[in-house]
Amino acid sequence: MTITPEQCRMARAGLHISQADLAHRANVAPATIAEFEKGRRTPYDRTVRDIQRVLEEAGATFVDGGVTLTAEQEK
């Protein structure tokens, strides 16, 4: 499953990760995150996978149309 821009925003907000921090962790430009979340740009599949991996490692689980967070991350 490939994450959507909305799921990326939701996960990032729930995990308290800034766009800049996510970009750094995923090794992409901050503009890539911003444009993806706004729906203005669709990054390469590999880039989306890298973004998704970082968010999952931080505690996000992507489900159909949404995101769940581990209890530890929801504090």
All heavy atoms as a GROMACS GRO file, in nm:
protein
  578
    1MET      N    1   0.085  -0.118   0.000
    1MET     CA    2   0.000   0.000   0.000
    1MET      C    3   0.089   0.125   0.000
    1MET      O    4   0.184   0.136   0.076
    1MET     CB    5  -0.088  -0.003   0.125
    1MET     CG    6  -0.164   0.123   0.148
    1MET     SD    7  -0.265   0.112   0.298
    1MET     CE    8  -0.227   0.266   0.371
    2THR      N    9   0.058   0.217  -0.085
    2THR     CA   10   0.129   0.344  -0.091
    2THR      C   11   0.051   0.447  -0.012
    2THR      O   12  -0.072   0.457  -0.025
    2THR     CB   13   0.144   0.392  -0.237
    2THR    OG1   14   0.215   0.292  -0.310
    2THR    CG2   15   0.219   0.521  -0.244
    3ILE      N   16   0.120   0.524   0.069
    3ILE     CA   17   0.050   0.623   0.150
    3ILE      C   18   0.005   0.741   0.064
    3ILE      O   19   0.065   0.773  -0.037
    3ILE     CB   20   0.136   0.672   0.268
    3ILE    CG1   21   0.263   0.744   0.220
    3ILE    CG2   22   0.170   0.556   0.360
    3ILE    CD1   23   0.339   0.815   0.331
    4THR      N   24  -0.099   0.806   0.112
    4THR     CA   25  -0.152   0.924   0.044
    4THR      C   26  -0.094   1.049   0.110
    4THR      O   27  -0.043   1.043   0.223
    4THR     CB   28  -0.305   0.930   0.057
    4THR    OG1   29  -0.340   0.947   0.195
    4THR    CG2   30  -0.371   0.804   0.000
    5PRO      N   31  -0.106   1.162   0.044
    5PRO     CA   32  -0.061   1.287   0.107
    5PRO      C   33  -0.131   1.313   0.241
    5PRO      O   34  -0.069   1.357   0.337
    5PRO     CB   35  -0.097   1.394   0.004
    5PRO     CG   36  -0.094   1.323  -0.127
    5PRO     CD   37  -0.146   1.185  -0.096
    6GLU      N   38  -0.260   1.281   0.247
    6GLU     CA   39  -0.336   1.302   0.370
    6GLU      C   40  -0.283   1.214   0.483
    6GLU      O   41  -0.271   1.259   0.597
    6GLU     CB   42  -0.486   1.274   0.347
    6GLU     CG   43  -0.552   1.370   0.252
    6GLU     CD   44  -0.527   1.340   0.103
    6GLU    OE1   45  -0.475   1.231   0.069
    6GLU    OE2   46  -0.558   1.428   0.021
    7GLN      N   47  -0.252   1.088   0.452
    7GLN     CA   48  -0.198   0.998   0.553
    7GLN      C   49  -0.061   1.046   0.602
    7GLN      O   50  -0.031   1.035   0.720
    7GLN     CB   51  -0.187   0.856   0.499
    7GLN     CG   52  -0.320   0.786   0.484
    7GLN     CD   53  -0.305   0.652   0.418
    7GLN    OE1   54  -0.249   0.642   0.308
    7GLN    NE2   55  -0.352   0.548   0.484
    8CYS      N   56   0.017   1.098   0.511
    8CYS     CA   57   0.148   1.151   0.548
    8CYS      C   58   0.131   1.266   0.647
    8CYS      O   59   0.196   1.270   0.752
    8CYS     CB   60   0.223   1.196   0.424
    8CYS     SG   61   0.392   1.254   0.456
    9ARG      N   62   0.042   1.358   0.616
    9ARG     CA   63   0.016   1.472   0.706
    9ARG      C   64  -0.034   1.426   0.842
    9ARG      O   65   0.011   1.474   0.945
    9ARG     CB   66  -0.088   1.567   0.644
    9ARG     CG   67  -0.033   1.663   0.542
    9ARG     CD   68  -0.131   1.775   0.511
    9ARG     NE   69  -0.268   1.732   0.487
    9ARG     CZ   70  -0.316   1.698   0.367
    9ARG    NH1   71  -0.240   1.702   0.259
    9ARG    NH2   72  -0.442   1.661   0.354
   10MET      N   73  -0.130   1.332   0.840
   10MET     CA   74  -0.188   1.282   0.965
   10MET      C   75  -0.081   1.215   1.051
   10MET      O   76  -0.073   1.240   1.172
   10MET     CB   77  -0.302   1.184   0.938
   10MET     CG   78  -0.428   1.248   0.888
   10MET     SD   79  -0.568   1.131   0.879
   10MET     CE   80  -0.519   1.028   0.742
   11ALA      N   81  -0.002   1.129   0.990
   11ALA     CA   82   0.102   1.057   1.065
   11ALA      C   83   0.205   1.154   1.121
   11ALA      O   84   0.242   1.146   1.239
   11ALA     CB   85   0.169   0.953   0.976
   12ARG      N   86   0.248   1.244   1.039
   12ARG     CA   87   0.349   1.340   1.082
   12ARG      C   88   0.298   1.425   1.198
   12ARG      O   89   0.368   1.446   1.297
   12ARG     CB   90   0.390   1.427   0.963
   12ARG     CG   91   0.518   1.502   0.983
   12ARG     CD   92   0.559   1.574   0.856
   12ARG     NE   93   0.454   1.658   0.802
   12ARG     CZ   94   0.412   1.771   0.857
   12ARG    NH1   95   0.467   1.816   0.967
   12ARG    NH2   96   0.316   1.842   0.801
   13ALA      N   97   0.174   1.470   1.187
   13ALA     CA   98   0.115   1.552   1.294
   13ALA      C   99   0.101   1.470   1.423
   13ALA      O  100   0.136   1.518   1.531
   13ALA     CB  101  -0.021   1.606   1.251
   14GLY      N  102   0.053   1.349   1.412
   14GLY     CA  103   0.034   1.265   1.529
   14GLY      C  104   0.165   1.227   1.596
   14GLY      O  105   0.169   1.205   1.718
   15LEU      N  106   0.270   1.218   1.518
   15LEU     CA  107   0.401   1.181   1.571
   15LEU      C  108   0.484   1.303   1.611
   15LEU      O  109   0.596   1.288   1.659
   15LEU     CB  110   0.478   1.098   1.467
   15LEU     CG  111   0.417   0.962   1.434
   15LEU    CD1  112   0.482   0.904   1.310
   15LEU    CD2  113   0.429   0.868   1.552
   16HIS      N  114   0.430   1.421   1.586
   16HIS     CA  115   0.499   1.547   1.617
   16HIS      C  116   0.634   1.556   1.545
   16HIS      O  117   0.735   1.590   1.606
   16HIS     CB  118   0.517   1.565   1.768
   16HIS     CG  119   0.388   1.550   1.844
   16HIS    ND1  120   0.289   1.645   1.840
   16HIS    CD2  121   0.342   1.449   1.921
   16HIS    CE1  122   0.187   1.603   1.914
   16HIS    NE2  123   0.217   1.485   1.964
   17ILE      N  124   0.630   1.526   1.417
   17ILE     CA  125   0.750   1.534   1.332
   17ILE      C  126   0.729   1.647   1.233
   17ILE      O  127   0.628   1.650   1.162
   17ILE     CB  128   0.774   1.401   1.257
   17ILE    CG1  129   0.799   1.287   1.356
   17ILE    CG2  130   0.890   1.413   1.160
   17ILE    CD1  131   0.808   1.150   1.291
   18SER      N  132   0.822   1.738   1.225
   18SER     CA  133   0.810   1.849   1.130
   18SER      C  134   0.840   1.800   0.989
   18SER      O  135   0.899   1.693   0.969
   18SER     CB  136   0.909   1.961   1.166
   18SER     OG  137   1.042   1.917   1.144
   19GLN      N  138   0.798   1.878   0.891
   19GLN     CA  139   0.831   1.845   0.752
   19GLN      C  140   0.981   1.838   0.734
   19GLN      O  141   1.032   1.747   0.667
   19GLN     CB  142   0.771   1.947   0.655
   19GLN     CG  143   0.623   1.935   0.637
   19GLN     CD  144   0.568   2.033   0.535
   19GLN    OE1  145   0.634   2.130   0.497
   19GLN    NE2  146   0.446   2.008   0.491
   20ALA      N  147   1.053   1.931   0.794
   20ALA     CA  148   1.199   1.934   0.780
   20ALA      C  149   1.263   1.810   0.841
   20ALA      O  150   1.356   1.751   0.784
   20ALA     CB  151   1.255   2.060   0.844
   21ASP      N  152   1.213   1.769   0.957
   21ASP     CA  153   1.268   1.650   1.023
   21ASP      C  154   1.238   1.525   0.941
   21ASP      O  155   1.326   1.439   0.923
   21ASP     CB  156   1.212   1.637   1.164
   21ASP     CG  157   1.281   1.529   1.246
   21ASP    OD1  158   1.401   1.501   1.220
   21ASP    OD2  159   1.216   1.472   1.336
   22LEU      N  160   1.117   1.514   0.891
   22LEU     CA  161   1.081   1.399   0.807
   22LEU      C  162   1.168   1.396   0.683
   22LEU      O  163   1.219   1.290   0.644
   22LEU     CB  164   0.933   1.403   0.770
   22LEU     CG  165   0.884   1.292   0.676
   22LEU    CD1  166   0.912   1.154   0.732
   22LEU    CD2  167   0.736   1.311   0.647
   23ALA      N  168   1.187   1.510   0.621
   23ALA     CA  169   1.272   1.517   0.502
   23ALA      C  170   1.414   1.472   0.533
   23ALA      O  171   1.473   1.393   0.458
   23ALA     CB  172   1.273   1.660   0.447
   24HIS      N  173   1.467   1.518   0.645
   24HIS     CA  174   1.603   1.479   0.685
   24HIS      C  175   1.612   1.328   0.707
   24HIS      O  176   1.704   1.263   0.655
   24HIS     CB  177   1.644   1.554   0.811
   24HIS     CG  178   1.777   1.514   0.864
   24HIS    ND1  179   1.895   1.551   0.804
   24HIS    CD2  180   1.810   1.437   0.971
   24HIS    CE1  181   1.996   1.498   0.873
   24HIS    NE2  182   1.945   1.430   0.974
   25ARG      N  183   1.517   1.273   0.781
   25ARG     CA  184   1.518   1.129   0.811
   25ARG      C  185   1.501   1.044   0.686
   25ARG      O  186   1.556   0.934   0.678
   25ARG     CB  187   1.408   1.095   0.911
   25ARG     CG  188   1.429   1.153   1.048
   25ARG     CD  189   1.320   1.101   1.139
   25ARG     NE  190   1.306   1.176   1.261
   25ARG     CZ  191   1.225   1.138   1.361
   25ARG    NH1  192   1.151   1.031   1.350
   25ARG    NH2  193   1.217   1.212   1.469
   26ALA      N  194   1.421   1.092   0.590
   26ALA     CA  195   1.396   1.017   0.467
   26ALA      C  196   1.497   1.048   0.358
   26ALA      O  197   1.490   0.992   0.248
   26ALA     CB  198   1.254   1.045   0.416
   27ASN      N  199   1.588   1.142   0.388
   27ASN     CA  200   1.692   1.182   0.293
   27ASN      C  201   1.633   1.238   0.164
   27ASN      O  202   1.672   1.199   0.053
   27ASN     CB  203   1.787   1.065   0.265
   27ASN     CG  204   1.918   1.113   0.207
   27ASN    OD1  205   1.965   1.222   0.238
   27ASN    ND2  206   1.979   1.031   0.123
   28VAL      N  207   1.535   1.328   0.180
   28VAL     CA  208   1.475   1.397   0.065
   28VAL      C  209   1.473   1.546   0.095
   28VAL      O  210   1.493   1.589   0.209
   28VAL     CB  211   1.330   1.347   0.036
   28VAL    CG1  212   1.330   1.198   0.004
   28VAL    CG2  213   1.236   1.377   0.150
   29ALA      N  214   1.448   1.626  -0.005
   29ALA     CA  215   1.439   1.771   0.013
   29ALA      C  216   1.311   1.807   0.088
   29ALA      O  217   1.207   1.744   0.066
   29ALA     CB  218   1.441   1.841  -0.122
   30PRO      N  219   1.317   1.907   0.176
   30PRO     CA  220   1.196   1.950   0.245
   30PRO      C  221   1.082   1.986   0.149
   30PRO      O  222   0.966   1.962   0.179
   30PRO     CB  223   1.242   2.072   0.326
   30PRO     CG  224   1.388   2.046   0.350
   30PRO     CD  225   1.436   1.978   0.223
   31ALA      N  226   1.116   2.042   0.035
   31ALA     CA  227   1.013   2.077  -0.064
   31ALA      C  228   0.940   1.953  -0.114
   31ALA      O  229   0.821   1.961  -0.148
   31ALA     CB  230   1.075   2.152  -0.181
   32THR      N  231   1.007   1.841  -0.117
   32THR     CA  232   0.944   1.716  -0.160
   32THR      C  233   0.830   1.680  -0.066
   32THR      O  234   0.721   1.644  -0.110
   32THR     CB  235   1.047   1.602  -0.166
   32THR    OG1  236   1.148   1.636  -0.260
   32THR    CG2  237   0.982   1.470  -0.206
   33ILE      N  238   0.855   1.691   0.064
   33ILE     CA  239   0.751   1.661   0.164
   33ILE      C  240   0.637   1.762   0.151
   33ILE      O  241   0.520   1.724   0.146
   33ILE     CB  242   0.808   1.665   0.307
   33ILE    CG1  243   0.925   1.568   0.324
   33ILE    CG2  244   0.698   1.639   0.410
   33ILE    CD1  245   0.893   1.422   0.306
   34ALA      N  246   0.670   1.889   0.144
   34ALA     CA  247   0.567   1.993   0.136
   34ALA      C  248   0.480   1.976   0.013
   34ALA      O  249   0.356   1.982   0.022
   34ALA     CB  250   0.633   2.131   0.137
   35GLU      N  251   0.541   1.956  -0.101
   35GLU     CA  252   0.465   1.942  -0.226
   35GLU      C  253   0.383   1.813  -0.228
   35GLU      O  254   0.271   1.810  -0.279
   35GLU     CB  255   0.558   1.949  -0.347
   35GLU     CG  256   0.625   2.084  -0.363
   35GLU     CD  257   0.525   2.196  -0.388
   35GLU    OE1  258   0.446   2.186  -0.483
   35GLU    OE2  259   0.527   2.295  -0.311
   36PHE      N  260   0.437   1.706  -0.172
   36PHE     CA  261   0.363   1.579  -0.164
   36PHE      C  262   0.240   1.596  -0.076
   36PHE      O  263   0.129   1.558  -0.115
   36PHE     CB  264   0.454   1.468  -0.110
   36PHE     CG  265   0.382   1.338  -0.084
   36PHE    CD1  266   0.312   1.272  -0.185
   36PHE    CD2  267   0.386   1.280   0.042
   36PHE    CE1  268   0.247   1.152  -0.161
   36PHE    CE2  269   0.322   1.159   0.067
   36PHE     CZ  270   0.252   1.095  -0.034
   37GLU      N  271   0.258   1.656   0.042
   37GLU     CA  272   0.145   1.672   0.134
   37GLU      C  273   0.038   1.764   0.079
   37GLU      O  274  -0.080   1.750   0.113
   37GLU     CB  275   0.195   1.722   0.270
   37GLU     CG  276   0.270   1.615   0.348
   37GLU     CD  277   0.306   1.658   0.488
   37GLU    OE1  278   0.287   1.776   0.523
   37GLU    OE2  279   0.354   1.572   0.564
   38LYS      N  280   0.074   1.858  -0.005
   38LYS     CA  281  -0.024   1.948  -0.067
   38LYS      C  282  -0.090   1.884  -0.188
   38LYS      O  283  -0.184   1.942  -0.245
   38LYS     CB  284   0.044   2.077  -0.110
   38LYS     CG  285   0.088   2.164   0.006
   38LYS     CD  286   0.162   2.287  -0.045
   38LYS     CE  287   0.217   2.368   0.070
   38LYS     NZ  288   0.301   2.479   0.022
   39GLY      N  289  -0.040   1.769  -0.231
   39GLY     CA  290  -0.094   1.703  -0.348
   39GLY      C  291  -0.050   1.765  -0.479
   39GLY      O  292  -0.106   1.738  -0.584
   40ARG      N  293   0.053   1.848  -0.474
   40ARG     CA  294   0.102   1.916  -0.594
   40ARG      C  295   0.206   1.834  -0.669
   40ARG      O  296   0.239   1.866  -0.783
   40ARG     CB  297   0.165   2.050  -0.556
   40ARG     CG  298   0.067   2.150  -0.504
   40ARG     CD  299   0.134   2.281  -0.477
   40ARG     NE  300   0.043   2.374  -0.414
   40ARG     CZ  301   0.081   2.484  -0.354
   40ARG    NH1  302   0.210   2.516  -0.349
   40ARG    NH2  303  -0.007   2.563  -0.298
   41ARG      N  304   0.260   1.733  -0.603
   41ARG     CA  305   0.366   1.655  -0.665
   41ARG      C  306   0.356   1.511  -0.617
   41ARG      O  307   0.330   1.486  -0.499
   41ARG     CB  308   0.501   1.713  -0.625
   41ARG     CG  309   0.618   1.637  -0.676
   41ARG     CD  310   0.748   1.708  -0.641
   41ARG     NE  311   0.859   1.626  -0.684
   41ARG     CZ  312   0.972   1.613  -0.618
   41ARG    NH1  313   0.990   1.679  -0.506
   41ARG    NH2  314   1.066   1.537  -0.663
   42THR      N  315   0.376   1.418  -0.708
   42THR     CA  316   0.383   1.278  -0.671
   42THR      C  317   0.528   1.235  -0.683
   42THR      O  318   0.581   1.226  -0.794
   42THR     CB  319   0.294   1.191  -0.764
   42THR    OG1  320   0.160   1.240  -0.756
   42THR    CG2  321   0.299   1.045  -0.722
   43PRO      N  322   0.593   1.212  -0.569
   43PRO     CA  323   0.734   1.171  -0.574
   43PRO      C  324   0.750   1.032  -0.636
   43PRO      O  325   0.653   0.957  -0.650
   43PRO     CB  326   0.775   1.168  -0.427
   43PRO     CG  327   0.670   1.239  -0.352
   43PRO     CD  328   0.545   1.228  -0.434
   44TYR      N  329   0.872   0.998  -0.667
   44TYR     CA  330   0.901   0.862  -0.714
   44TYR      C  331   0.853   0.762  -0.610
   44TYR      O  332   0.850   0.792  -0.490
   44TYR     CB  333   1.052   0.843  -0.735
   44TYR     CG  334   1.110   0.923  -0.846
   44TYR    CD1  335   1.203   1.024  -0.820
   44TYR    CD2  336   1.075   0.900  -0.979
   44TYR    CE1  337   1.258   1.099  -0.922
   44TYR    CE2  338   1.129   0.974  -1.082
   44TYR     CZ  339   1.220   1.074  -1.054
   44TYR     OH  340   1.275   1.148  -1.155
   45ASP      N  341   0.816   0.641  -0.656
   45ASP     CA  342   0.769   0.537  -0.564
   45ASP      C  343   0.870   0.511  -0.454
   45ASP      O  344   0.834   0.496  -0.337
   45ASP     CB  345   0.743   0.407  -0.639
   45ASP     CG  346   0.620   0.413  -0.729
   45ASP    OD1  347   0.536   0.503  -0.709
   45ASP    OD2  348   0.609   0.328  -0.818
   46ARG      N  349   0.997   0.507  -0.487
   46ARG     CA  350   1.102   0.482  -0.388
   46ARG      C  351   1.102   0.590  -0.281
   46ARG      O  352   1.118   0.563  -0.162
   46ARG     CB  353   1.239   0.476  -0.456
   46ARG     CG  354   1.355   0.453  -0.360
   46ARG     CD  355   1.485   0.477  -0.431
   46ARG     NE  356   1.463   0.600  -0.504
   46ARG     CZ  357   1.537   0.710  -0.504
   46ARG    NH1  358   1.638   0.718  -0.451
   46ARG    NH2  359   1.511   0.820  -0.564
   47THR      N  360   1.080   0.714  -0.321
   47THR     CA  361   1.078   0.826  -0.227
   47THR      C  362   0.959   0.813  -0.132
   47THR      O  363   0.974   0.832  -0.010
   47THR     CB  364   1.072   0.960  -0.302
   47THR    OG1  365   1.187   0.968  -0.388
   47THR    CG2  366   1.070   1.078  -0.207
   48VAL      N  367   0.843   0.778  -0.185
   48VAL     CA  368   0.725   0.759  -0.100
   48VAL      C  369   0.749   0.644  -0.003
   48VAL      O  370   0.714   0.652   0.115
   48VAL     CB  371   0.598   0.737  -0.184
   48VAL    CG1  372   0.478   0.708  -0.094
   48VAL    CG2  373   0.569   0.858  -0.271
   49ARG      N  374   0.812   0.538  -0.050
   49ARG     CA  375   0.844   0.424   0.038
   49ARG      C  376   0.939   0.468   0.150
   49ARG      O  377   0.924   0.427   0.265
   49ARG     CB  378   0.905   0.308  -0.040
   49ARG     CG  379   0.803   0.226  -0.117
   49ARG     CD  380   0.860   0.096  -0.167
   49ARG     NE  381   0.982   0.112  -0.246
   49ARG     CZ  382   0.986   0.129  -0.378
   49ARG    NH1  383   0.874   0.130  -0.448
   49ARG    NH2  384   1.102   0.142  -0.441
   50ASP      N  385   1.036   0.552   0.118
   50ASP     CA  386   1.129   0.602   0.220
   50ASP      C  387   1.055   0.686   0.324
   50ASP      O  388   1.080   0.672   0.444
   50ASP     CB  389   1.242   0.684   0.156
   50ASP     CG  390   1.340   0.599   0.077
   50ASP    OD1  391   1.342   0.476   0.095
   50ASP    OD2  392   1.415   0.658  -0.004
   51ILE      N  393   0.967   0.771   0.279
   51ILE     CA  394   0.887   0.854   0.370
   51ILE      C  395   0.801   0.764   0.459
   51ILE      O  396   0.796   0.781   0.581
   51ILE     CB  397   0.799   0.953   0.290
   51ILE    CG1  398   0.887   1.056   0.219
   51ILE    CG2  399   0.694   1.019   0.381
   51ILE    CD1  400   0.815   1.138   0.114
   52GLN      N  401   0.735   0.668   0.398
   52GLN     CA  402   0.649   0.575   0.472
   52GLN      C  403   0.731   0.496   0.574
   52GLN      O  404   0.689   0.480   0.689
   52GLN     CB  405   0.578   0.480   0.376
   52GLN     CG  406   0.483   0.385   0.444
   52GLN     CD  407   0.398   0.306   0.347
   52GLN    OE1  408   0.389   0.339   0.228
   52GLN    NE2  409   0.335   0.201   0.394
   53ARG      N  410   0.847   0.448   0.536
   53ARG     CA  411   0.934   0.371   0.626
   53ARG      C  412   0.969   0.452   0.750
   53ARG      O  413   0.960   0.404   0.863
   53ARG     CB  414   1.060   0.327   0.554
   53ARG     CG  415   1.162   0.257   0.644
   53ARG     CD  416   1.294   0.232   0.573
   53ARG     NE  417   1.347   0.348   0.501
   53ARG     CZ  418   1.412   0.450   0.558
   53ARG    NH1  419   1.432   0.454   0.688
   53ARG    NH2  420   1.458   0.550   0.485
   54VAL      N  421   1.006   0.579   0.730
   54VAL     CA  422   1.043   0.666   0.843
   54VAL      C  423   0.924   0.682   0.937
   54VAL      O  424   0.939   0.672   1.060
   54VAL     CB  425   1.093   0.802   0.792
   54VAL    CG1  426   1.103   0.903   0.906
   54VAL    CG2  427   1.227   0.788   0.721
   55LEU      N  428   0.808   0.706   0.882
   55LEU     CA  429   0.689   0.725   0.965
   55LEU      C  430   0.652   0.597   1.039
   55LEU      O  431   0.613   0.600   1.156
   55LEU     CB  432   0.573   0.777   0.880
   55LEU     CG  433   0.592   0.918   0.825
   55LEU    CD1  434   0.486   0.950   0.721
   55LEU    CD2  435   0.594   1.022   0.936
   56GLU      N  436   0.665   0.482   0.973
   56GLU     CA  437   0.635   0.354   1.038
   56GLU      C  438   0.736   0.326   1.149
   56GLU      O  439   0.698   0.277   1.256
   56GLU     CB  440   0.633   0.241   0.935
   56GLU     CG  441   0.510   0.246   0.846
   56GLU     CD  442   0.512   0.145   0.734
   56GLU    OE1  443   0.621   0.090   0.701
   56GLU    OE2  444   0.404   0.119   0.677
   57GLU      N  445   0.862   0.355   1.125
   57GLU     CA  446   0.963   0.334   1.229
   57GLU      C  447   0.938   0.424   1.350
   57GLU      O  448   0.974   0.388   1.462
   57GLU     CB  449   1.103   0.359   1.173
   57GLU     CG  450   1.150   0.250   1.079
   57GLU     CD  451   1.282   0.282   1.011
   57GLU    OE1  452   1.337   0.393   1.028
   57GLU    OE2  453   1.331   0.194   0.936
   58ALA      N  454   0.874   0.537   1.327
   58ALA     CA  455   0.843   0.630   1.436
   58ALA      C  456   0.716   0.591   1.510
   58ALA      O  457   0.685   0.649   1.614
   58ALA     CB  458   0.830   0.772   1.381
   59GLY      N  459   0.639   0.494   1.458
   59GLY     CA  460   0.521   0.447   1.529
   59GLY      C  461   0.390   0.452   1.454
   59GLY      O  462   0.285   0.423   1.511
   60ALA      N  463   0.391   0.491   1.328
   60ALA     CA  464   0.266   0.497   1.250
   60ALA      C  465   0.239   0.363   1.183
   60ALA      O  466   0.331   0.294   1.139
   60ALA     CB  467   0.276   0.605   1.144
   61THR      N  468   0.112   0.329   1.176
   61THR     CA  469   0.066   0.213   1.099
   61THR      C  470  -0.039   0.266   1.003
   61THR      O  471  -0.136   0.330   1.046
   61THR     CB  472   0.005   0.105   1.190
   61THR    OG1  473   0.104   0.063   1.284
   61THR    CG2  474  -0.041  -0.015   1.109
   62PHE      N  475  -0.019   0.240   0.876
   62PHE     CA  476  -0.112   0.291   0.776
   62PHE      C  477  -0.218   0.186   0.746
   62PHE      O  478  -0.188   0.071   0.720
   62PHE     CB  479  -0.035   0.330   0.650
   62PHE     CG  480   0.060   0.443   0.676
   62PHE    CD1  481   0.193   0.420   0.705
   62PHE    CD2  482   0.015   0.573   0.677
   62PHE    CE1  483   0.280   0.524   0.732
   62PHE    CE2  484   0.100   0.679   0.706
   62PHE     CZ  485   0.233   0.654   0.733
   63VAL      N  486  -0.343   0.231   0.756
   63VAL     CA  487  -0.458   0.147   0.729
   63VAL      C  488  -0.538   0.212   0.616
   63VAL      O  489  -0.514   0.328   0.583
   63VAL     CB  490  -0.545   0.129   0.855
   63VAL    CG1  491  -0.468   0.054   0.963
   63VAL    CG2  492  -0.593   0.261   0.910
   64ASP      N  493  -0.631   0.140   0.562
   64ASP     CA  494  -0.709   0.190   0.450
   64ASP      C  495  -0.770   0.326   0.482
   64ASP      O  496  -0.860   0.337   0.565
   64ASP     CB  497  -0.819   0.090   0.414
   64ASP     CG  498  -0.891   0.128   0.287
   64ASP    OD1  499  -0.830   0.191   0.199
   64ASP    OD2  500  -1.010   0.093   0.274
   65GLY      N  501  -0.713   0.430   0.422
   65GLY     CA  502  -0.767   0.565   0.438
   65GLY      C  503  -0.727   0.638   0.565
   65GLY      O  504  -0.774   0.748   0.589
   66GLY      N  505  -0.643   0.578   0.647
   66GLY     CA  506  -0.608   0.646   0.771
   66GLY      C  507  -0.474   0.602   0.827
   66GLY      O  508  -0.395   0.538   0.760
   67VAL      N  509  -0.455   0.638   0.953
   67VAL     CA  510  -0.329   0.610   1.024
   67VAL      C  511  -0.363   0.576   1.168
   67VAL      O  512  -0.450   0.638   1.227
   67VAL     CB  513  -0.237   0.734   1.024
   67VAL    CG1  514  -0.108   0.706   1.101
   67VAL    CG2  515  -0.206   0.780   0.884
   68THR      N  516  -0.294   0.478   1.223
   68THR     CA  517  -0.300   0.455   1.366
   68THR      C  518  -0.160   0.471   1.422
   68THR      O  519  -0.061   0.453   1.351
   68THR     CB  520  -0.354   0.312   1.400
   68THR    OG1  521  -0.267   0.215   1.342
   68THR    CG2  522  -0.494   0.292   1.347
   69LEU      N  523  -0.152   0.510   1.547
   69LEU     CA  524  -0.024   0.531   1.613
   69LEU      C  525  -0.012   0.432   1.728
   69LEU      O  526  -0.112   0.398   1.791
   69LEU     CB  527  -0.013   0.673   1.666
   69LEU     CG  528  -0.032   0.784   1.563
   69LEU    CD1  529  -0.028   0.919   1.632
   69LEU    CD2  530   0.073   0.776   1.455
   70THR      N  531   0.110   0.393   1.759
   70THR     CA  532   0.130   0.307   1.876
   70THR      C  533   0.096   0.388   2.000
   70THR      O  534   0.108   0.511   2.001
   70THR     CB  535   0.275   0.258   1.884
   70THR    OG1  536   0.362   0.370   1.896
   70THR    CG2  537   0.315   0.175   1.764
   71ALA      N  538   0.053   0.321   2.103
   71ALA     CA  539   0.013   0.388   2.227
   71ALA      C  540   0.124   0.476   2.280
   71ALA      O  541   0.101   0.585   2.332
   71ALA     CB  542  -0.030   0.287   2.331
   72GLU      N  543   0.248   0.432   2.267
   72GLU     CA  544   0.362   0.507   2.315
   72GLU      C  545   0.373   0.642   2.244
   72GLU      O  546   0.407   0.742   2.304
   72GLU     CB  547   0.489   0.426   2.292
   72GLU     CG  548   0.614   0.488   2.349
   72GLU     CD  549   0.734   0.399   2.332
   72GLU    OE1  550   0.725   0.281   2.373
   72GLU    OE2  551   0.833   0.445   2.277
   73GLN      N  552   0.343   0.647   2.115
   73GLN     CA  553   0.355   0.769   2.037
   73GLN      C  554   0.238   0.864   2.061
   73GLN      O  555   0.249   0.982   2.035
   73GLN     CB  556   0.365   0.737   1.888
   73GLN     CG  557   0.491   0.662   1.852
   73GLN     CD  558   0.615   0.740   1.886
   73GLN    OE1  559   0.620   0.860   1.874
   73GLN    NE2  560   0.718   0.671   1.931
   74GLU      N  561   0.125   0.814   2.106
   74GLU     CA  562   0.006   0.898   2.122
   74GLU      C  563   0.011   0.986   2.245
   74GLU      O  564  -0.074   1.070   2.265
   74GLU     CB  565  -0.119   0.809   2.126
   74GLU     CG  566  -0.146   0.742   1.993
   74GLU     CD  567  -0.262   0.645   1.999
   74GLU    OE1  568  -0.301   0.604   2.111
   74GLU    OE2  569  -0.312   0.608   1.894
   75LYS      N  570   0.110   0.967   2.332
   75LYS     CA  571   0.119   1.046   2.456
   75LYS      C  572   0.140   1.191   2.429
   75LYS      O  573   0.197   1.238   2.341
   75LYS     CB  574   0.233   0.993   2.541
   75LYS     CG  575   0.205   0.854   2.593
   75LYS     CD  576   0.321   0.807   2.677
   75LYS     CE  577   0.296   0.666   2.724
   75LYS     NZ  578   0.408   0.612   2.797
   0.00000   0.00000   0.00000
